[in-house]
Amino acid sequence: MTTKTILACTDCGSRNYSVPSNANRQTDRLEVKKFCRYCNAHTVHKQTV
């Protein structure tokens, strides 16, 4: 089963990205370095609850 996961910027807290994820296999939170348009820089984005 694939669900939609929301990624939030660690600096400003805005929720910029949504990615598909497999809920059955994932045990820890996803961390990806992506571009934040509000910070205007590449920052770490973490999975929200």
C-alpha positions, 0 to 999 in steps of 0.5 A: 500500500502506497501512501502520501508522505509530506516533507517539511523544511527543518529551518522554516517549517513550511510543508513544501513536498509530498512523496509516495512512500510504502507504509509497511516497510518504513520504520524511521522518518524520511530525511531528504535535502531539497530546495525550499522556496521560502528559505531560498536555499537547499535545506533538510526536509523531514517527514511530518506525522 
